[in-house]
Structures are given as structure tokens and as C-alpha cells.
């Protein structure tokens, strides 16, 4: 019998389940389960990726200077305070690794992204779940949950899987109300879908206890390359840089991301397409008796009367070759998260939900 054991917290982790990509027996199913950009990456990003293939024998940049410079230029940020990672997930992991350990607490909301809990446990910290208010982040609940042991507070704004968000005034109130030993992490994976929203960058500029994370996996269509970035105070970025591996991003990923962030016309086209079809899909589902909160992301959280009804609808959608996401693991058992696809996908899923609801009630 082996006495080899993992660190405390590891065995408490429930493995993260990504969105399904296939339906047994059905070819060419439409995947609407992972909040991917249905239009894909820009031609400029794909061209940069192809050109990078000629230099795969070379190690990538270790300082990511070109990508950080491009991000800083497009978003008006200081490149020296930007740190890049393999998607937002790695940045979340860095934050927990650097600031939370045994005896510490990490706050997340009841419908928050699953990686907050996983990364806290992986580093021996205790995740603390606080309630939301009708699927919206509750600032007072978060402030009330803070203790001397709290080190990090994670909120996604807009949130996944609810699609809801709180205003910049509420985010500022949260940052100002936290104890001075607590770091607020604003997960902005879906920030680009909100017109006029900077993801919290201005709050990062104004305070020393706020860091923002962003990703290239959603609007920019580069989920397969795993690229994210963080923007924070000097003291936070300096700490995260010490735990980041020197070659955590490939040269191909760096090149594609730089081209993607500079192609603002493509980003705007994707944003406009999502805004249009998100509104259409929400209205169409509502007409079929399936409500949803106003979503600010690239998905709709469809609400059903019961868990059984949601799961039965999911099975019907699968039979029609449509893959959506069950979210019982996010404490939303009576809901399905549906990615906003292109026009054809949105029309298909609305029609299929309508078919199901016509016979379900």
C-alpha cells in the first residue's frame, strides 16, 4: 500500500467538464456548448499563424513584448503592466498560486466560473461560495463574506454562465469596500461583447487592489491556441511574472494573437453579429415560453420550469444535432446555456426548442 498522497485540496477537486463537441450517431452536429465565436478568427490571425509555422524550431519570445505592445496600443494600457498566459485559466491559476494557500480563503459567487474553485483547491486554499441575487453578483454578499483569511475575490463581469453583469459603480464599490489585504480579480472574458466597457481597466488604473483578466478565446476566435492576458498594478504583475514559465505561450499563439487584436474591423464585425443574433435568439426563446436574463456575453442562459424539463429539452436538441450546455454544475439545474451561433444555428436551435416546448407543457 502506497503512502504517496497529493497536497491537501487536490482530491476535493471535481474535474472541469468542457462543453461537449459530438453527439453519438450524428455527423456534423452544431456545437453551441463552449461560447466559441461562430465566425472564427480573422484572416489576419490565420495568416500570422501560418507564417509562424516556418519558425517552429525556434523558442518563442519569453517577454511577449510584441503582443503586450499591441494590446497596450489597442486598449490604451501600459504594456509594462500586462502579463500574458495560456488563456484566462492559467492567469487564474497564477493568482491563486501567488496569493492563496493553506489557511487562506478565495471568494467566488454561486454561479461563477468553475476554475475559481478548482484553482483555489489546487493551491490548498479554501473556496468560499457566496450567493448571487437572481443570478446577478451581489456586492454586499461578497463584502459580508470577507474575513481575515480572505485573499482573493473573483467575479466575472459579464458572468458565465448567467450572462449578467453589474455596473461599473457597483464594481468600484466592491473594490473600495474590500479589506486592504484582499485582491479583487475582474474576469473580463466576455468584456469585449459589451459596448463601451473597458473590462475594469480604469479601476485597475485607479487602485492597487484590482487586477483584470481577459482572453483571446471568445471574441477573437482563438480558443484553440489558449491565449489570455492580465492587467494590474505593478506589484501584482511583478509577482505573477515570477511564477509564470518563461515559454508559456507558443510563437504561433503570440503571432496570431497580435494580428487578431490589431484587426479591429473583424472584431467589430463579430461583436455586431453577436449582438444582433443574441437579441433575436433571446426573443425567439421567450416566445416559446423559455425566458432568459438579459445577456451581455455571447450566450443565452435559457431557463426551464424544472431540471427534468431542461434535460429533456437538451436530449431533444441532441437528437436534432444541436449541442448546448447543461449547467447543473453551476447550481443552475433547470437551465441550458446556449452559445449565440451564426444565423443558421440560431434559427435551428430556436425552432428545435419551439418544437420541444409545444409538446412538453
N, C-alpha and C positions, 0 to 999 in steps of 0.2 A: 504494500500500500504506500502510495506516494504522499509525502508531506509538502509537496510543492503547491503553493497556493498563490493566487493573484492578490494584488493590493485590495484593501477594503473598498467596497463600492462597485468593483468591476462586475461581480456576479449579480448585482442588482439591476444591471442594465438590460432592458428589453431591446433586442436588436431593432434598429431602424428599418422600417419597411418602405421602400420606394414605391412609386406608382407602377402598377402592372403595365406591361407592354404587349402582351399577347393574350389571345383567347383560344383555348384548345379547339381545334377543328375549324377555325375561321381564319382565312388568309386575308391579309391587308386590312386588319382591324384599325379603326381610327383611335389613336391614343390621345385621350383628354384627361390624363391622370397625373401629370407631372408639371403642369404650368409652364410648358415649353412654348416658345414663340413659333406659331404655325408657319410663319413666313421665313424662318431660318435666319442665318447670319447674312450680312451684306456681302455683295460680290467683292468688295474691297477686302473684307476679312478673309474670305475664302482664297482670294489671290495671294494675300500675305502668307496664309498657311501653306499654300502650295510652294511658294518661293522658299519658305523655311525648310522644306524637305531637302534642299541641296546642302544644308549645313548641319545635318543631324549628328554628324560625328564630332561637332564642337559642343563644349559645355555652354549652357545658357548664361546670360548675364546674371550675376549674383546680386546686383543692386537694383535691378529693374528700372534703371534711370529713365529709359526712353518711355516706358509705359507710364511711370509716375509723372513724367513731364507732360505727357499727353492728357492724362486725367486732370492734372492741375490746370492746364491751359483751357480745357473744355469747361470745367466746372468752376474755375476761378479760385483754386485752392493752392496752398503751399505744398509743392511736391515733397519737400523735406519731411512733411508730417503725414505722408501717405505710405502705407505698408501693404504689399500685395501678398496674397495667399492663394492656395488651391481651393477656390470657392469661398463663400462665406463660412462654410463649415470649418475649414482649417483656422480661420481667424477666431471663430467662437472657441475652438479648442485651445488656441494660443492664450486667449483671455483667461480661460479657466485655469490653464496650466500656470500662468504667471501670477494670478491674483487669488486663487481659491484652492484650498487643500483641506486636509482633515481638521474638523472643528469649525470650518467656515460654512456659510450658507450662501446659496445662489438663488435669487428670486426669479420666477417666471410666472406668466399668467396661465390660467387653467386651459386655455385653448392655444397656448403658444407653441412655437416650432419645437419639435421633439429633440433637436440636437442640444438645446439648452440643458435639459435634464441629463442627457447622455454624457455631455462633456463635463458637467459638474461631478457626476458619479465617477467618471473615468479618472478624475484627479482627487478622489477621496472626499470631495465636498458634499454637503447635503443640499439637494434641490428643495426649494420651498415653493409650492404652488399656491397662488393667490387667486381668488375668484374674479371673474370679469362681470360686468353689468350688461346683461342682454347681449353677450358676445362682443363687448367693447371693453378695452383696457380701462380699469378702474384705478385712477391715480391714488385716491385715498386708501384703497385696499392695499396697494403696494407700500405706501408710506407707513401704514399701520402694521405691516408685516416685518418692517426693518428692525433688526436687533443689533447688539454689539458684534454679533457673529456674521452679519451680512457683509459680503464683499462685492458682489455684483448684482445688478438688476438688468435683466434682458427684456426688452419689448420690441416686437416687430411692428413697424408702423409704415404702411398698412400691414395688418396682421395676416398670417397664414395659419389656419385655413379659413378664417372668417371673412377676410376682405375688408374689415372695418379699420378705421384709424381714429386717433384723437388729434385735435388741433394743436398747432404749434404753441399756443398759450398753455395748454394742459401739459405738454411735454416740458415746457420751461418751468411750470410749477412743480412738476415731479423732480426735475434736476435740482431746483432750489431747495426743495424740502428734504432731500436725502441727507442722512448723516455724512459728515465730512470724510468718513473712511470708506464710502461706498462709491463705486464706479457705475454709471449708467451707460448701458450699451444699446444704441438705437440700430436695430437691424433694418436696413433700408433695401432689402432685396427687391421690393416692388415700388420703391420710391419713384423710379422713372415713369411710372404709369400715372402719376398724379401731377397734373399741370401746375406749374409754379411752386412746386415743393422741392426744397433742397436736401431732403432726407435728414435734416438736423445739422447740416454743416454750419449754419450761423450760430447755433447753440454751442457747437464744439469750439468755435472761434471765441465765444464769449465766456466760456467756463473751463475749469480744469478737471471736472469730474464727468465728462461726457465723451464717448467715442462712438463713431458711426461706422457701420459696415455696409458694403454694397457688393453687387455681384454682376458678372457678365453672363450669367446663365439664363436670365429671363428676357428682358427687352432686346439684348444684343444677340440672343440665339446661340450662345457658345457653351451651353450646359455640358457638352461632351468634352470640353477642354479644361474645365474646372479652374476658373479664374475669379478671384474676388479682391476687394481692397478695403482697407480701413483708413479712416481719417480721425486723428485725435490730437490731444495735447502732446507736446514734445516728450514729457515724462512718460506717457503711456507708449508712444511709438518706439521710444528708446528701449523700453522693457520688452516689448513684443519682438523687436528686431533681434534680441538676444536669444529668444527661443525658436526663432524661425530658422529652418535649414537653409544653407546658402544657395541651394539649387532647387527650391521647392516648386518653381514653375519652369516648364519646358520652353525652349526657344520658340517653338511653333505656337504655343499658347500666348507668349508675350507678343509675338508679331501680330497674331490675329486680333488680340485684344486692343492693341494700339490702333490698328486700322479700323476696328469696329467703333471705338469711342470717337474717332475723328470723323466717321461717316454720319454726321448729324442728320442728313437728309433721310437716310434709311431708318434711323432711329425714330424720327418724327413720323414717317410713313407707318411703321409698326405700331407706334403709340396711337395714332389716329385710327388705324384699323381695329385695334383692341377696344378703344373707347366706343366706337360705333357698334361693334358686334356684342360687346359686353352689355350695353343698354338694350339691344334687341333681344338677346338671349334672356335677360332677366325679365323683360316684359312678356316674352313668349311663355316662359315657365310660369309666371304669375297668372297668365290667362288660363293655364291648365290646372290651376289650384296648387301650385308649388311656389311658395314665397321665398324670398331671399333678402338679406340686408343689402343696402347699397354697398357695392364692392368698389374698392379703389385699386384692386390688383388686376391680374389677367385671368381671373377665375370667378365663378359664382358658387356660393355655398347654398345649395338647394335644400330646403327644409321640408320634411315629410311629417305626417301625423305620428308615426311610430317608427321604431327601429325596424320592425318587420316589414313595414311598407317601403322604407328606404332600401333595404336589402333586396326586396322583391323587384323594385324598380331597377336596381343595379343588375340583377340577373337578366331582366328583360333587355336592358341596354346591351349587355354582353351578347345576347342572342342575336342582336341586330348589328354586331360588330363594332360596338362603341364602348370604349374603356374609360370609366371615370374612377373616382377615388372615394372609397369608404373612409370615414374619419372617426370611427368609434374610438380609436386610439387617442384622439384629441378631445375626448369627452363630448363628442357630438354624434352619438349613435344613430340619431334619426335624420342625419344629413348625408348628402353626397356633394363632394367638391368637383365641379366641372370646369375644366380649363376652357377658356374662350379660344376656339379654333378659328379657322377661316370661315367664310360664308357658308360653304357647303357643309362643313362639320356642324356649325351652329344650327343650321336648318334641320339637319338629320337628327341631332340629339333632341331638339325641341319637339320634332314630330314623334320621335320614339317615346319621349316622356308623356306626350299627349295621348298616345296610344295606350300606354300603361295606365294612366290616370282615368281614362274613360271606362276601364273595366275594374279598377281597384276599389272604387268607392261607390 
